[in-house]
């Protein structure tokens, strides 16, 4: 009987040290932004390089979600230059 309790304690200890603990703690993820509608709904700015084709296409698009995202776009002059908002977050 004592061996049974020792084995049960060992299994319980090992399960808490590995998988069981990670299963008991729920991880909350933010919803993924997969579409322009999702980008518009998130309210987050989009960072684009000045003079790039994606920026020009985004600004020419007449769909409402694309227009809203284009208005919030943060444009910087070079790809290697980081905007200050990214560094301060």
Backbone bond lengths (Angstrom), bond angles and torsions (degrees), N, CA, C in turn:
res aa  C-N    CA-C-N  psi(-1)  N-CA   C-N-CA  omega(-1)  CA-C   N-CA-C  phi
1 X - - - 1.440 - - 1.522 111.00 -
2 X 1.315 116.39 -39.10 1.461 119.15 -179.29 1.527 110.88 -67.84
3 X 1.347 116.04 -33.45 1.470 118.78 176.79 1.522 111.15 -64.94
4 X 1.334 116.87 -36.10 1.471 120.50 177.77 1.520 110.13 -61.81
5 X 1.335 117.60 -46.24 1.458 120.93 -179.17 1.522 111.67 -67.73
6 X 1.312 117.50 -34.63 1.468 120.56 176.45 1.523 110.60 -66.51
7 X 1.330 115.82 -42.07 1.470 119.78 178.65 1.533 110.59 -65.81
8 X 1.337 116.47 -41.82 1.465 120.26 178.79 1.531 110.81 -63.51
9 X 1.325 116.93 -41.82 1.460 120.60 178.21 1.528 110.84 -64.35
10 X 1.327 116.86 -39.88 1.463 120.87 178.49 1.527 110.66 -63.27
11 X 1.326 117.34 -46.34 1.468 121.19 179.97 1.518 110.30 -63.04
12 X 1.310 117.25 -44.16 1.456 121.19 179.95 1.530 110.81 -63.73
13 X 1.319 117.12 -42.48 1.458 120.94 179.02 1.521 111.14 -63.47
14 X 1.326 116.48 -45.41 1.460 120.12 -179.85 1.523 111.60 -65.70
15 X 1.316 116.99 -36.75 1.461 119.24 -179.54 1.526 110.72 -69.18
16 X 1.311 117.81 -36.40 1.460 119.79 177.71 1.516 111.09 -71.24
17 X 1.309 118.37 -29.68 1.454 121.01 -179.34 1.514 111.88 -78.14
18 X 1.304 118.33 -15.32 1.463 118.38 -175.85 1.519 111.84 -121.60
19 X 1.304 117.68 -97.43 1.460 122.39 -168.91 1.516 113.47 -82.41
20 X 1.292 118.06 -39.13 1.456 120.55 -172.49 1.525 111.92 -60.02
21 X 1.309 117.62 -41.78 1.450 120.92 -179.74 1.525 110.83 -62.67
22 X 1.316 117.41 -42.04 1.463 119.56 179.75 1.526 111.57 -69.12
23 X 1.319 117.50 -25.22 1.458 119.71 177.80 1.530 111.29 -79.27
24 X 1.314 117.95 -24.17 1.453 121.60 -178.78 1.532 112.89 -80.89
25 X 1.336 116.87 -19.07 1.456 121.02 -177.98 1.525 108.46 -102.30
26 X 1.334 117.57 110.35 1.470 118.60 179.66 1.524 110.66 -75.37
27 X 1.317 115.64 135.45 1.457 121.60 178.18 1.519 107.39 -102.95
28 X 1.310 116.20 126.50 1.461 120.15 -179.28 1.518 108.98 -101.11
29 X 1.298 115.18 120.21 1.453 121.35 178.53 1.516 109.32 -102.49
30 X 1.324 116.11 149.87 1.454 120.02 172.39 1.520 107.97 -74.06
31 X 1.324 117.13 149.04 1.458 118.03 177.82 1.533 110.55 -63.74
32 X 1.312 115.96 143.14 1.461 120.96 -178.41 1.525 110.30 -71.77
33 X 1.323 115.69 147.18 1.462 121.36 175.06 1.524 106.42 -102.25
34 X 1.337 115.79 101.03 1.456 120.88 -175.58 1.520 113.33 -108.65
35 X 1.310 117.39 -16.01 1.460 120.51 -175.61 1.525 109.27 -131.70
36 X 1.322 115.70 168.43 1.464 119.68 176.49 1.525 110.58 -67.66
37 X 1.328 117.22 -31.22 1.466 119.95 175.80 1.527 109.47 -63.82
38 X 1.316 117.09 -40.03 1.463 121.10 176.97 1.514 112.03 -66.89
39 X 1.337 116.73 -38.52 1.464 120.66 177.21 1.515 110.74 -65.62
40 X 1.327 116.45 -37.80 1.459 120.86 178.47 1.526 110.34 -68.31
41 X 1.325 117.09 -42.41 1.463 121.40 -178.48 1.532 112.09 -68.54
42 X 1.334 117.24 -29.13 1.466 119.87 -177.97 1.521 112.38 -70.52
43 X 1.320 117.35 -28.27 1.458 120.29 -178.48 1.510 114.20 76.85
44 X 1.321 117.92 2.93 1.461 122.46 -179.83 1.531 109.81 -80.22
45 X 1.321 117.76 144.04 1.469 118.72 176.08 1.518 110.66 -75.06
46 X 1.307 115.43 157.82 1.460 121.00 175.52 1.526 106.61 -110.43
47 X 1.314 117.41 135.73 1.455 122.31 -176.87 1.524 108.24 -99.43
48 X 1.339 116.58 125.98 1.458 121.03 -176.81 1.516 110.08 -136.31
49 X 1.328 115.14 153.64 1.456 121.64 178.84 1.524 109.07 -85.39
50 X 1.317 116.09 135.20 1.465 122.05 -179.64 1.531 110.02 -61.24
51 X 1.328 115.82 133.58 1.462 121.06 177.78 1.523 114.39 81.10
52 X 1.327 118.15 6.50 1.469 119.96 -179.02 1.525 110.59 -82.62
53 X 1.318 115.70 155.14 1.465 120.90 179.84 1.532 112.04 -63.10
54 X 1.354 120.45 -42.47 1.467 119.00 178.49 1.526 112.79 -59.69
55 X 1.329 117.65 -36.72 1.460 120.60 178.56 1.524 110.48 -66.33
56 X 1.334 117.14 -43.94 1.463 120.61 179.15 1.529 110.81 -63.28
57 X 1.322 116.94 -43.04 1.466 120.09 179.40 1.528 111.60 -65.73
58 X 1.313 116.53 -38.48 1.464 120.27 179.18 1.529 110.99 -65.34
59 X 1.319 116.63 -40.24 1.466 120.02 -179.58 1.525 112.76 -72.37
60 X 1.336 117.77 -28.15 1.468 120.84 179.79 1.523 112.79 -81.43
61 X 1.319 117.19 -20.94 1.462 120.83 -176.27 1.525 110.53 -68.14
62 X 1.322 117.53 137.41 1.465 121.36 -175.81 1.521 113.61 -100.07
63 X 1.312 117.65 -2.85 1.464 119.12 179.20 1.527 110.19 -68.44
64 X 1.337 116.90 143.53 1.471 119.59 -172.40 1.529 114.78 -60.10
65 X 1.330 117.89 -40.69 1.468 119.49 -179.58 1.524 110.48 -65.03
66 X 1.320 115.94 -41.75 1.459 120.27 179.90 1.534 110.58 -65.22
67 X 1.319 116.40 -40.24 1.458 120.95 179.97 1.523 110.68 -63.88
68 X 1.321 117.28 -42.94 1.472 120.80 179.37 1.520 111.88 -64.73
69 X 1.329 116.38 -41.23 1.471 120.26 179.01 1.521 109.66 -67.19
70 X 1.333 117.35 -39.20 1.469 120.87 179.48 1.524 111.18 -63.73
71 X 1.315 117.74 -34.56 1.467 120.70 178.82 1.522 111.56 -68.23
72 X 1.324 117.23 -30.51 1.473 121.15 179.37 1.520 112.95 -90.11
73 X 1.336 118.09 -0.24 1.465 121.32 -175.74 1.525 110.56 -63.79
74 X 1.311 115.27 135.18 1.466 121.65 174.45 1.526 106.28 -102.79
75 X 1.315 115.14 118.11 1.468 120.90 -174.33 1.520 108.80 -105.79
76 X 1.333 116.04 134.41 1.454 120.54 175.11 1.509 108.78 -129.26
77 X 1.324 116.15 158.87 1.459 120.03 -166.32 1.522 114.67 -77.00
78 X 1.312 118.72 -34.09 1.462 120.22 -178.54 1.518 110.25 -130.45
79 X 1.324 116.53 153.07 1.465 120.73 -179.11 1.518 111.61 -66.87
80 X 1.323 117.89 -29.22 1.468 120.76 -177.96 1.526 112.05 -82.82
81 X 1.315 118.35 -7.52 1.462 122.16 -178.07 1.527 109.24 -93.96
82 X 1.317 117.46 121.25 1.465 120.99 -178.83 1.520 110.02 -90.56
83 X 1.323 118.01 134.84 1.457 119.73 173.67 1.522 110.46 -67.37
84 X 1.328 116.20 151.87 1.459 121.41 -177.30 1.527 112.92 -62.76
85 X 1.373 118.32 -33.54 1.469 119.04 -178.27 1.518 112.38 -62.01
86 X 1.331 117.15 -34.53 1.471 119.45 -179.60 1.521 109.36 -69.17
87 X 1.314 117.18 -39.76 1.464 119.91 -177.97 1.520 112.22 -71.15
88 X 1.325 117.83 -29.80 1.461 120.93 -177.19 1.514 114.39 -87.35
89 X 1.324 119.07 -9.76 1.464 120.76 -178.29 1.495 111.38 -81.04
